[in-house]
Amino acid sequence: MGILMVDNVQTKKPLGQTEMNLLMGIAPQIGISIRNAVSYQKIRESEERYRTIFESTATANIIVVEDSTILMANNNFVNLCGYSKQELEGKMKWEIFIHPDDLGKMKIYHSARRQRHRSAPPSSYEFRAVNRNGDVLDLMMSVALIPDKKESIISMIDLSGKKKLESQLLQSQKMESVGQLAGGVAHDFNNMLSVIIGNAEIALNRVQNTDPVHKHLKQIMSAGMRSADLTRQLLAFARKQTVTPKILNLNDTVESMLKMLRRLIGEDINLVWLPGKMIWPVKMDPTQIDQIMANLCVNARDAIKDGGKVNIETGTCSFDEAYCAYHAGFVPGDYVLLTVSDTGCGMDKKTMDNIFDPFFTTKEVGQGTGLGLSTVYGIVKQNNGFINVYSEPGLGTTFKIFLPRYVGDVVPIQKEDVVEPPMAGNEVILLVEDEPSILEMTSTILENLGYTVLSAVTPGEAIRLAGEHNSPIDLLLTDVVMPGMNGRDLAQNMMHFHPGIKHLFMSGYTADVIAHQDVLDEGVNFIQKPFSAKGLAEKVREVLSISN
């Protein structure tokens, strides 16, 4: 209802009947036009509100008609799929973005949904999509039918980043669990290898080279030493490798290895050394750098056929909290970067997902143990670093290792003159080992070297022997982990009976009693099981030669 007011402005005369009839005829049409204009304005405002909501939500949105043609797409979907709105709207079907393995499932879902009541709430489920670049995306999708139209609105959330972080977390947890298992196995295996290697070496010293048994004993020794090397790699992976960190310039450390690395990879492969300028120092055991470089270069060599190139680079980088929030396992800070890349055959995603697993290998039987990259992974993690791998089939592989920057005073490493120590001695050694076979074998080695050995299978027995022995005991050689009392507590007890006694600890891997996070405490002497007779002789002599 409204009022139409008309006046004759020119003549000021009242309107006649003819004019009144004309106005009465057009008044309804004017009313209808006004009403339509108001309705059109409301519709336009409603559409603008709808488009604003459609465009400004955090989700990627599209409207599709019944045959799956995209009617409308927002900017988030454009960014997600890689196509422009001009390419999408009214021209492309929604189905082309769905991963082939998920397409059948999606069609069943949509068909079932259209047969349900129109007021049914949107359903949500995950599926995989493929964008313009061929990247596979993990998406969460919600679908709602638009009432009274053969159209649907589809909203999507990209879960790819979340899925990647979950995968990285699961991988980290898996590696942690496998590492604990590997460390435990290596510890027990080292005890058995100590007996095998030690007794084989004792037997070798008692037979002539011409004796037929000599060859067999040499084979036992060789197999034992190879097995010991495997357990050392397992301990490195499990981050239970005993280390003595030093302040290092990575450029100097790598450069000192180049001659050896070139021999390792062969003459047909070009080794390129690209040292970074003014890199920061790191603090780690130099032998671990040797292990990392040797394993990565062997891995690169085996991936290259008929000549190629291996690049070794160093540099620096820094990570902030924003970067680390989207990269699981990374910690903000400054890092020294060590990169080893090759022009080899590369790896597919399935292989890359398993390369750090112990005993995983793509090489033929007998060509590799599958522990090389596991060792690298364990060393990097033990030093609070990170490792990233980039590879594609046919395009080579790049390993990027990030080691924490050392902040503190840098003390130059002094080169010491190597003096061959005497092997034998006549001192008194108190030997404590709860494994009887290791106790007997170690005692025999020491006695053959001229030492007087007091053997004890428990800490309690060791304390009794120390109390009963009237003359000085020069050295306590003890296992670290024993029932009733650990090696360090036993060493402290020994000081009451023999104040000048020196200590040498032995173990399949270190425990917190003598090492913090497997870094030896200051002044602690340690020998890793399994050890050879020569290795034990040298270490015992070294410790006995230290001034009190």
LOGU-917065 format. One record per residue (C-alpha): residue in three letters; x, y, z. Coordinates in steps of 0.1 Angstrom, whole numbers, plus 2048, in hexadecimal, padded with zeros to 3 digits. Each point is the difference from the previous one (the first is absolute). Layout:
# LOGU-917065
alaXYZ/...
END
This chain:
# LOGU-917065
met800800800/gly80C8237F7/ile7F68237F7/leu8048107DE/met7FF826800/val7FC8137E0/asp7FC8267FA/asn7FC8167E1/val81D818806/gln7FD8137DF/thr7DA8097FF/lys7F87FC825/lys7DE7F27F4/pro7F17E2810/leu8057DF7EE/gly7E37F57EA/gln7F07DE800/thr8157F57E2/glu820808812/met7F37EE81F/asn7F77E17ED/leu8238007F0/leu811803821/met7EB7E580F/gly80A7E97E4/ile825805803/ala802802827/pro8007DA804/gln81B7FC7E6/ile81581A812/gly7FA7EE821/ile80B7DF7F1/ser81F8107F1/ile80980F822/arg7FA7DF811/asn8167EE7E7/ala81C819804/val7FF7FB825/ser8007DB7FC/tyr81D8017E7/gln814816818/lys7FA7E781C/ile8097E37E9/arg8208127F5/glu809807824/ser7F97DC809/glu8167F47E4/glu81C81880A/arg7FE7F3824/tyr8007DC7F3/arg81E8067E8/thr81281281C/ile7FB7E2817/phe8087E87E3/glu8218137F9/ser80B809823/thr7FE7DF812/ala8207ED808/thr7F47E27EB/ala8037FA7DB/asn7DC8027F2/ile7F07F67E0/ile7DC7FD7F3/val7FA7E47E8/val7E27F77EB/glu7F27DD7FD/asp8197F47E5/ser81D80C817/thr80881F7EB/ile80E81C816/leu7E881D800/met813816818/ala8217FE812/asn81081681B/asn82480D802/asn80A7E5819/phe7F67E57E7/val8128127E4/asn820800815/leu7FB7DC809/cys7FA7F27DD/gly8178177ED/tyr7E680B7E6/ser7F08237FB/lys7DB807804/gln7FE8067DB/glu80D7DD7FA/leu7EA7F081A/glu7DD80F801/gly7E87F17E7/lys81C7ED7EF/met8117E6816/lys7F17E2812/trp8077FB825/glu8097DB7FA/ile8218087EE/phe81080B821/ile7F77E0813/his81C7E7803/pro7F97E27E9/asp8017E881E/asp7E5814812/leu7EA8087E2/gly7E97E1803/lys7FA806825/met7F88257FA/lys7E67F77E5/ile7EF7E7817/tyr7FF81A81D/his7F181B7E9/ser7E67E97F1/ala7F57F4823/arg7FF82480C/arg7E980C7E4/gln7E77E5809/arg7FD80B824/his7E881B80C/arg80B8237F6/ser80280E823/ala8197E580B/pro81F810810/pro8218027ED/ser8157E0801/ser825803805/tyr81C7E87F5/glu8247FF7F5/phe80C7FB7DC/arg81E8067EB/ala80181A7E4/val81A8087E5/asn8078247F7/arg80D8107E0/asn8247F8809/gly7F97DC807/asp803804826/val7EB7E8814/leu7EC81281B/asp7EE7F181E/leu7DF812804/met7E2800818/met7E08067EC/ser7DD80A80B/val7E37FF7E7/ala7DE811803/leu7E38007E7/ile7F28227F8/pro7DA7FF806/asp7EA8007E1/lys81E7FF7E8/lys8147E47F0/glu81F80F80E/ser8177F881D/ile819815814/ile8217EE808/ser81780D81B/met8247F3803/ile81B80381A/asp8247F77F6/leu80D7E6819/ser8217FA7ED/gly816814819/lys7EF7EF81E/lys8047DE7F0/lys8258077F9/leu80680A825/glu7ED7E180C/ser8157EA7E9/gln82081180C/leu7F67FA824/leu7F77DC7FA/gln8217FB7EE/ser81381081D/gln7EE7EA81A/lys8067E17EB/met8258087FD/glu802806825/ser7F07DE808/val8167EE7E7/gly81E81280E/gln7F97F4824/leu7FC7DD7F3/ala8218027EB/gly81380F81E/gly7F57E3817/val8087E67E6/ala82280F7F9/his808801825/asp7F97DB805/phe8117F77DE/asn81F81380B/asn8047EB81F/met7FF7E07EB/leu81880E7E6/ser81880A81C/val8037DB809/ile8037F47DC/ile81A81A7F5/gly8147FE820/asn8027DA801/ala8087FE7DB/glu81C819805/ile80E7ED81E/ala7FF7E07EC/leu8118107E2/asn81D80A817/arg8047DC80B/val8027EF7DD/gln81A8027E5/asn7F78117DE/thr8067DE7F0/asp7E67EF816/pro7E07F67ED/val7EC80F81C/his8108227FB/lys7EC8077E0/his7DF7F8811/leu80881681E/lys80881D7E8/gln7DE7FB7F0/ile7EF800822/met813820809/ser7F68107DE/ala7DB7F7804/gly80180D824/met80F8217F6/arg7E78057E4/ser7E47F8818/ala80E819819/asp7FF81B7E4/leu7DB7F87FB/thr7F9805825/arg813821800/gln7E980B7E3/leu7E27F5814/leu80C81381E/ala80581F7EA/phe7DC7FD7F3/ala7F37FB823/arg81381F80B/lys8137EC81A/gln8228047F0/thr81A80C819/val80F8217F4/thr81A81A80A/pro7F48207F0/lys81881B7F5/ile7FC8237F2/leu8037FC7DA/asn8018157E1/leu7EC7EA7E8/asn81480D7E2/asp8217F480F/thr7F27DF80B/val7F17F87DE/glu81E80C7ED/ser8177E9813/met7EA7E37F3/leu7FF8087DB/lys81D7EA7F6/met7F07E2811/leu7DE8087F2/arg80D8027DD/arg8107DE804/leu7DF7F380E/ile7E980B7E3/gly8197F87E4/glu8118127E4/asp7E28007E8/ile7EB816818/asn808825803/leu80180C824/val7F9826802/trp809812821/leu7ED821806/pro80980D822/gly7EB81D80E/lys81082080B/met80280A825/ile7EC7E280D/trp7F97FD825/pro8117E5816/val7EE7E180B/lys8067E981E/met8017DB7F9/asp8177E27FE/pro8168037E0/thr7FD7DA7FB/gln7DB8057FC/ile8068187E3/asp8167E57F1/gln7E37E7803/ile7E68187F1/met8168097E2/ala80B7DC7F9/asn7DD7F3801/leu7F181B7EB/cys81B7FE7E6/val7FE7DA7FE/asn7DA8047FC/ala80681A7E4/arg81A7EA7EF/asp7E87E27FF/ala7E48167F1/ile81680C7E3/lys8057EA7E1/asp81A8077E5/gly80F81F80F/gly7F081E811/lys80581B81A/val7FF803826/asn7FE82380F/ile809807824/glu7F782380C/thr7FF812821/gly7EE82080B/thr7EB80F81B/cys7DB805806/ser7E880B81B/phe7DC7F4808/asp7E6816811/glu7E27F4813/ala7E88057E3/tyr8157E87EA/cys8037E681C/ala7DA801806/tyr7FC7EF7DE/his81E7E9801/ala7FE7E581A/gly8207FA814/phe8108217F7/val80A81881C/pro8058267FB/gly82580A7FF/asp8208037EC/tyr80D7E27EE/val81E7F67EB/leu7F47EF7E0/leu8127E27F1/thr7F37F57DE/val8097E17EC/ser7EF7FD7DE/asp8057E87E3/thr7F57FB7DC/gly7F67DC805/cys7E07ED7FA/gly7EC81181B/met7E47F1815/asp7DA7FE7FF/lys7EB80B81E/lys7FB7DC80C/thr8267FB802/met805822811/asp7E77F781B/asn8167E380B/ile82480A7F9/phe809807825/asp7F17DF80C/pro81B7E780D/phe8077E57E7/phe7EB80F7E4/thr8137FF7DF/thr7F88017DB/lys8217EF7F8/glu8057DC7F7/val8057E581A/gly82480380D/gln8058237F2/gly7F6813820/thr7F57FD824/gly7E581B7FF/leu81081281D/gly81381C7EF/leu7E481A7FF/ser7F37F3822/thr82280980E/val7FF8237F1/tyr7DD80680E/gly80A7F5823/ile81F815800/val7EE81F7F5/lys7E47FB81A/gln81A7F981B/asn80F8227F9/asn7DE812801/gly8008057DA/phe7E77FA7E4/ile8037EE7DF/asn7EB8067E0/val8007EB7E0/tyr7F680C7DD/ser7FF7E77E4/glu7ED7F77E1/pro8057E27E9/gly81A8087E6/leu80882280F/gly8197F781C/thr7FE804825/thr80981C819/phe8067FB825/lys7FF820815/ile80E7FD823/phe7FA81C819/leu81880181E/pro7FB81881D/arg81781E801/tyr8197FF81D/val7FF821814/gly81E804817/asp825803800/val8127ED7E4/val81F7EF80C/pro8177F47E3/ile8067DA800/gln8247F8808/lys80F7E47EB/glu8127E8817/asp81E7EB7F7/val7F67DC7FE/val8157EA816/glu7FC7DA7FE/pro7F97F5824/pro80F7E180F/met7E87E37FF/ala8097ED820/gly802809825/asn8047F2823/glu7E6814813/val7E37F2814/ile7DD8027F0/leu7DF7FA811/leu7E97F37E4/val7DA801807/glu7E87F17E6/asp7DE7EF807/glu8027EB7E0/pro8177E280A/ser80B7F87DC/ile80B8257FB/leu811800822/glu8147E17F8/met80A80C7DD/thr80A82380C/ser8147F181D/thr8137E97E9/ile80981D7E8/leu80D81581D/glu8147E4810/asn8107F87DF/leu80C8247FF/gly8117FC822/tyr7E6810817/thr7F57F2821/val7DA7FD7FE/leu7E77FE81C/ser7DF7F47F2/ala7DD80780E/val7DE7F77F1/thr7ED819817/pro80682280F/gly7FD7F1822/glu81C7E77F9/ala81581C7F2/ile7FD815820/arg80A7E1814/leu81F7F97EB/ala80A825802/gly7FD7FF826/glu8147E0803/his81C80B7E8/asn81B810815/ser81680D7E4/pro7F481C7E8/ile7E87F87E3/asp8098157E2/leu7E27FE7EA/leu7DB7F8804/leu7F27F27DF/thr7DB7FD804/asp7E07FB7EC/val7E881E802/val7DF7EF806/met7FF7E481A/pro7E67F3819/gly801810822/met81881D7F8/asn80B8127E1/gly8248057F5/arg80482480B/asp7F37F9823/leu8187E3802/ala81D8167F6/gln7F781981B/asn8007E381A/met8227F57F5/met80F82280A/his7FB7F7824/phe8177E27FD/his81880C7E5/pro8008277FC/gly8188007E3/ile7EC7E67EB/lys7F98097DC/his7DF7F77EE/leu7F87F27DE/phe7DB7F97F8/met7F47E77E5/ser7DE7FA7F1/gly7EC7F67E1/tyr7F3824802/thr80481B819/ala7E780781C/asp7F7821810/val8167F781E/ile8208097EC/ala7F18147E3/his7E681B7FA/gln7EC7F97E1/asp81D7E87F6/val81A81C802/leu81B7F4817/asp803815820/glu821813805/gly81C7E980B/val7EE7DF7FA/asn8147E47F0/phe7EB7E87EB/ile8057E37E8/gln7E47F47EA/lys7F67DB7FE/pro8097EB7ED/phe825808801/ser81F7EE7F3/ala81D7F5815/lys81581B7F0/gly7E581A806/leu7FD7F6824/ala826800805/glu8048237F2/lys7E380E814/val80C7F1821/arg82380D7FA/glu7F28227F7/val7EC803820/leu81C7F3816/ser81881A7F1/ile7E981D80A/ser80F81581D/asn7EB80281F/
END
